[in-house]
Amino acid sequence: MKFSATENIKTTRAEADVLQLLQEQFQRVSSSVDVNGSKVRAKMIAASFGSANRSDTTTISVKQKEGGFIITADTDYQPSGFMWFLLLVLMFSTGIGFFVPIFFYYQNKQSVVDAIATILRNVKNELE
């Protein structure tokens, strides 16, 4: 499952400042953050109890435009191997228990979406 978020930021600050701020913000909620050129890559955003059911990687790109930047966060959100294992075990052992990992999978997706939107909004507020 893939999803994307975009924020248009009007600022006179340098691209390096924007990347540094993005890195700092994503480090607060991610298990790992790497910066490579004009991109930031964050993994396992907003991890919680149900996060064993999913794997996510978000690539944040910064593109300069007249008067500021466009920040795009592209997220690849997938079920983990553990989720498939748990799904199969619960399907054959309980009948309806397999709904539990599916519930956590979709609940965590919304947590990731909300965390990314909050970070982009915070970065915009700080830079403008």
MOLIN-V40971 format. One record per residue. N is the residue number from 1. RES is the residue in three letters. OMEGA is omega in whole degrees, -180 to 180 (* if undefined). Layout:
# MOLIN-V40971
n->N res->RES omega->OMEGA
n->N res->RES omega->OMEGA
This chain:
# MOLIN-V40971
n->1 res->MET omega->-180
n->2 res->LYS omega->172
n->3 res->PHE omega->-173
n->4 res->SER omega->174
n->5 res->ALA omega->-178
n->6 res->THR omega->177
n->7 res->GLU omega->178
n->8 res->ASN omega->-175
n->9 res->ILE omega->177
n->10 res->LYS omega->-179
n->11 res->THR omega->175
n->12 res->THR omega->-179
n->13 res->ARG omega->-178
n->14 res->ALA omega->179
n->15 res->GLU omega->179
n->16 res->ALA omega->178
n->17 res->ASP omega->179
n->18 res->VAL omega->179
n->19 res->LEU omega->179
n->20 res->GLN omega->179
n->21 res->LEU omega->176
n->22 res->LEU omega->179
n->23 res->GLN omega->180
n->24 res->GLU omega->-178
n->25 res->GLN omega->-179
n->26 res->PHE omega->177
n->27 res->GLN omega->180
n->28 res->ARG omega->-174
n->29 res->VAL omega->-176
n->30 res->SER omega->177
n->31 res->SER omega->176
n->32 res->SER omega->180
n->33 res->VAL omega->177
n->34 res->ASP omega->176
n->35 res->VAL omega->179
n->36 res->ASN omega->-178
n->37 res->GLY omega->-180
n->38 res->SER omega->179
n->39 res->LYS omega->175
n->40 res->VAL omega->179
n->41 res->ARG omega->-180
n->42 res->ALA omega->180
n->43 res->LYS omega->177
n->44 res->MET omega->179
n->45 res->ILE omega->176
n->46 res->ALA omega->180
n->47 res->ALA omega->-180
n->48 res->SER omega->-178
n->49 res->PHE omega->-177
n->50 res->GLY omega->-175
n->51 res->SER omega->176
n->52 res->ALA omega->-178
n->53 res->ASN omega->-175
n->54 res->ARG omega->175
n->55 res->SER omega->179
n->56 res->ASP omega->175
n->57 res->THR omega->-180
n->58 res->THR omega->176
n->59 res->THR omega->-178
n->60 res->ILE omega->179
n->61 res->SER omega->-180
n->62 res->VAL omega->179
n->63 res->LYS omega->-180
n->64 res->GLN omega->174
n->65 res->LYS omega->-179
n->66 res->GLU omega->178
n->67 res->GLY omega->179
n->68 res->GLY omega->-175
n->69 res->PHE omega->169
n->70 res->ILE omega->179
n->71 res->ILE omega->179
n->72 res->THR omega->177
n->73 res->ALA omega->178
n->74 res->ASP omega->-175
n->75 res->THR omega->173
n->76 res->ASP omega->-174
n->77 res->TYR omega->-174
n->78 res->GLN omega->173
n->79 res->PRO omega->179
n->80 res->SER omega->175
n->81 res->GLY omega->179
n->82 res->PHE omega->179
n->83 res->MET omega->179
n->84 res->TRP omega->178
n->85 res->PHE omega->-179
n->86 res->LEU omega->179
n->87 res->LEU omega->-180
n->88 res->LEU omega->180
n->89 res->VAL omega->-178
n->90 res->LEU omega->180
n->91 res->MET omega->-177
n->92 res->PHE omega->-177
n->93 res->SER omega->-176
n->94 res->THR omega->-179
n->95 res->GLY omega->-179
n->96 res->ILE omega->-179
n->97 res->GLY omega->-179
n->98 res->PHE omega->177
n->99 res->PHE omega->-178
n->100 res->VAL omega->179
n->101 res->PRO omega->177
n->102 res->ILE omega->177
n->103 res->PHE omega->-180
n->104 res->PHE omega->179
n->105 res->TYR omega->-179
n->106 res->TYR omega->177
n->107 res->GLN omega->179
n->108 res->ASN omega->177
n->109 res->LYS omega->180
n->110 res->GLN omega->177
n->111 res->SER omega->179
n->112 res->VAL omega->179
n->113 res->VAL omega->-179
n->114 res->ASP omega->-180
n->115 res->ALA omega->179
n->116 res->ILE omega->180
n->117 res->ALA omega->179
n->118 res->THR omega->180
n->119 res->ILE omega->-180
n->120 res->LEU omega->178
n->121 res->ARG omega->178
n->122 res->ASN omega->179
n->123 res->VAL omega->178
n->124 res->LYS omega->180
n->125 res->ASN omega->-179
n->126 res->GLU omega->-176
n->127 res->LEU omega->-177
n->128 res->GLU omega->*
